[in-house]
Amino acid sequence: MRLVGEALENLEVDLLVEAIWRRYQYDFRDYSRASLLRRLQRAQAHFGYPHLSSLLDRILHDPDSLDVLIGFLTIQVSEMFRDPEYFRAVREKVIPHLRTWPSIKVWVAGCANGEEFYSLAILFREEGLAERTLFYCTDINPAALARAEAGVYDVDRLAGFSRNYREAGGQGSLADYYTASYGVARFDPTLRKRAVFADHNLASDAVFSEVQFVSSRNVLIYFDRALQDRALGLFASSLPPGGFLGLGSKETVQFSAEGESFADFAPMEKIWRRTTLQAEEMAFAE
């Protein structure tokens, strides 16, 4: 039987993501197929190839092109204090609990270009927790991690950032945290004094530390169910009982394999709390 149309395209996608995994150990095999196909088609157009199979040949034999492809396969669109109600809930509901720990570790999983990290770093500074908080900022895109660590953004984005900051309960002016010149804003480097930027792949890597708060927003929506369960399992394993998980506005732990690992905390703002071992045992017994 000859494959044509969509069936042939699906075969090309399968071969391409398998090749990326086997050649470079980047695992996109369990990403949402529709989203993955759209991104690969954009990469195909960028390279000027008529077929995805031509892109496969390029990636296998030109390792330098991998970074370009990763830029297409990972979503880097965000903004500071995106969904202000989430950050207001962190400030007003989560922070009072985090204060009870003598030291705090926060994992920003899928940090992209760093907007979420700087939002949290500013919030934690305003709440007096900066000096006892360590941030782990991870992503699979090396270029995005470099941009996140640099903390430089176009000035035309600042009006939206500032509006979100005020709506999120900001205690001053966002301008207090950056200097602007030559069309860019550079955020205060002391905000990242206690931050570690590192490569981590939710599809293939393991837990690396216990943390009290995981913030991973708008990452799971690009995964299929099996990969969502894997990522949520990593988050659950990273959090002690009473730790917090924050997700994006269209994401949830409900109906997942890890659903029993979390209890509602601020469900409207998509924040859950890690259940105690006793609660898990009771749920299992039922």
C-alpha positions in Angstrom: 0.0 0.0 0.0 1.4 3.4 -1.0 1.2 6.2 1.6 0.0 9.5 0.4 -1.2 12.8 1.9 -1.7 12.9 5.7 -0.5 9.3 6.2 2.8 10.1 4.5 3.2 13.3 6.4 2.6 11.4 9.7 5.3 9.0 8.8 7.7 11.8 8.1 6.9 13.3 11.5 7.5 10.0 13.2 10.8 9.5 11.5 11.9 13.0 12.2 11.2 13.0 15.9 12.7 9.5 16.3 15.8 10.7 14.6 16.1 13.8 16.8 15.8 11.5 19.9 18.3 8.9 18.7 20.8 11.4 17.3 20.6 14.2 20.0 18.5 12.8 22.9 15.9 15.5 22.6 12.5 13.8 23.0 9.5 15.2 21.2 7.8 11.9 20.6 5.0 12.5 23.0 4.3 16.1 22.1 0.8 16.9 20.9 0.8 15.8 17.3 -1.2 18.7 15.9 1.1 21.3 17.6 4.2 19.4 16.6 3.2 19.2 13.0 2.5 23.0 12.8 5.9 23.8 14.3 7.7 21.3 12.0 5.9 22.8 9.0 7.2 26.3 10.0 10.7 24.9 10.3 10.3 23.3 6.9 9.3 26.6 5.4 12.2 28.4 7.1 14.7 26.0 5.6 13.0 26.2 2.2 12.4 22.4 1.9 9.5 20.9 -0.1 9.1 17.9 2.3 9.7 17.2 6.0 11.9 14.3 4.9 14.3 16.9 3.5 14.4 18.5 6.9 15.2 15.1 8.4 18.3 14.8 6.2 19.4 18.3 7.2 19.1 17.6 11.0 20.9 14.2 10.8 23.9 15.6 8.9 24.1 19.2 10.1 24.2 19.3 14.0 24.4 23.1 13.9 20.9 23.3 12.5 19.5 21.6 15.6 19.4 24.8 17.6 17.4 26.5 14.9 14.9 23.6 14.8 14.6 23.6 18.6 13.6 27.2 18.4 10.7 26.2 16.2 9.8 23.1 18.4 9.6 25.0 21.7 7.2 27.8 22.4 8.9 31.0 23.7 6.0 33.4 23.7 5.2 34.8 27.1 5.1 38.1 29.0 5.9 39.3 32.5 3.1 38.7 35.1 1.0 37.0 32.4 -2.4 36.3 33.9 -2.0 38.7 36.7 -4.6 36.9 38.9 -2.1 34.0 39.1 0.7 36.1 40.5 -1.7 37.9 42.8 -2.7 34.5 44.2 0.9 33.6 44.6 1.5 36.8 46.5 -1.6 36.7 48.7 -2.2 32.9 49.2 1.0 31.0 48.5 3.7 33.3 50.0 2.3 33.2 53.5 2.8 29.4 53.5 6.2 29.6 51.9 7.4 31.9 54.7 7.2 29.0 57.1 10.1 27.3 55.4 13.6 28.4 56.5 14.8 28.3 52.9 12.8 28.1 49.7 13.5 26.5 46.3 11.4 27.4 43.3 11.4 25.5 40.0 10.4 27.5 37.0 10.0 24.6 34.6 9.9 25.6 30.9 11.2 29.1 31.7 11.4 30.1 28.0 12.9 33.6 27.7 12.7 34.3 31.4 9.6 36.4 31.8 8.0 34.1 34.4 11.2 33.9 36.4 11.7 37.7 36.6 8.0 38.1 37.6 8.5 35.7 40.5 11.9 37.2 41.4 10.3 40.6 41.7 7.4 39.3 43.6 9.6 37.4 46.1 11.8 40.4 46.6 8.8 42.6 47.4 7.6 40.0 49.9 11.0 39.9 51.6 11.9 36.3 50.6 14.6 37.0 47.9 17.6 36.3 50.2 16.3 32.8 51.2 14.9 31.7 47.9 16.8 29.8 45.2 15.3 29.7 41.7 15.9 26.8 39.3 15.0 28.0 35.8 15.0 25.2 33.2 14.2 24.7 29.6 15.3 22.5 26.7 16.1 25.4 24.4 19.7 26.7 25.0 19.1 30.0 23.1 16.0 30.7 25.3 18.0 30.0 28.5 20.7 32.4 27.3 18.1 35.1 26.7 16.5 34.4 30.1 19.8 34.7 31.9 20.5 38.0 30.1 17.2 39.5 31.1 16.9 41.9 28.1 13.6 42.7 26.5 12.3 45.1 23.9 11.1 48.4 25.4 7.9 48.2 23.4 6.8 45.2 25.6 7.2 47.2 28.8 3.8 48.9 28.8 2.1 45.4 28.8 4.5 44.2 31.5 3.8 47.2 33.7 0.1 46.9 33.4 0.2 43.2 34.4 2.5 44.0 37.3 0.1 46.5 38.7 -2.9 44.1 38.3 -0.8 41.4 40.0 -0.5 43.5 43.1 2.9 45.1 42.4 4.0 47.3 45.3 5.9 49.9 43.4 6.8 50.6 39.8 8.1 48.0 37.4 10.6 50.7 36.2 12.4 50.2 39.6 13.7 46.9 38.3 15.1 47.7 34.9 17.2 50.3 33.0 16.2 51.2 29.4 18.4 52.4 26.6 18.8 51.9 22.8 15.4 50.3 22.5 15.9 47.5 25.2 15.2 47.1 28.9 17.8 45.3 31.0 16.4 43.9 34.2 18.4 44.3 37.4 21.1 41.6 37.5 20.7 41.2 41.2 17.3 39.6 40.5 19.1 36.5 39.2 21.8 36.5 41.9 20.1 33.4 43.4 19.0 31.8 40.2 20.4 28.8 38.3 19.6 28.5 34.6 20.0 24.9 33.3 18.9 22.5 30.5 16.2 20.1 31.6 13.9 18.0 29.5 10.6 17.1 31.0 10.2 14.3 28.5 13.4 12.4 29.4 15.2 13.9 32.4 14.7 13.0 36.1 14.0 14.9 39.3 17.0 16.9 40.4 16.0 18.6 43.7 13.3 19.0 46.3 11.5 22.3 45.8 8.7 24.0 47.7 7.0 25.6 44.6 6.9 24.5 41.0 5.6 27.1 38.5 5.2 25.6 35.0 2.8 27.6 33.0 1.6 26.8 29.5 4.0 23.9 29.0 1.7 20.9 29.5 -0.7 22.1 26.8 1.8 21.1 24.2 2.2 17.5 25.5 0.0 14.5 24.9 -1.6 12.8 27.9 1.3 10.4 28.6 3.9 13.1 28.6 1.6 15.3 30.8 1.5 12.5 33.3 5.2 12.1 33.2 5.8 15.9 33.8 3.3 16.0 36.6 5.0 13.0 38.1 8.3 14.9 38.2 6.6 17.8 39.8 4.9 15.6 42.4 8.2 13.9 43.2 10.0 17.3 43.5 7.5 18.7 46.0 7.3 17.8 49.7 3.8 17.5 51.3 2.4 21.0 51.4 4.4 22.2 48.5 2.7 24.1 45.6 2.2 23.6 41.9 1.1 26.4 39.6 0.0 25.7 36.0 -1.3 27.7 33.1 -4.8 28.9 32.6 -5.8 26.0 30.4 -3.9 23.3 32.3 -5.0 21.0 35.1 -4.0 18.0 37.3 -7.5 16.7 37.2 -8.0 13.4 35.2 -4.3 12.8 35.2 -2.4 9.9 36.6 -1.1 12.2 39.3 -4.5 13.7 40.3 -4.4 12.1 43.7 -1.0 13.7 44.4 -2.5 17.2 44.6 -5.3 18.9 46.3 -7.1 22.1 45.2 -5.6 25.2 46.7 -6.6 28.1 44.5 -8.4 26.3 41.6 -9.5 29.4 39.8 -5.9 30.6 39.5 -4.6 27.0 38.7 -2.6 26.4 41.9 -2.6 23.1 43.7 -0.9 21.8 46.9 1.0 18.6 47.2 -1.0 16.2 49.4 0.4 14.6 52.5 1.4 11.0 52.4 -1.4 10.2 54.8 -3.9 11.7 52.5 -2.5 9.7 49.6 -2.7 6.5 51.6 -6.3 7.1 52.5 -7.2 7.8 48.9 -5.4 4.6 47.9 -7.3 2.6 50.5 -10.6 3.9 49.3 
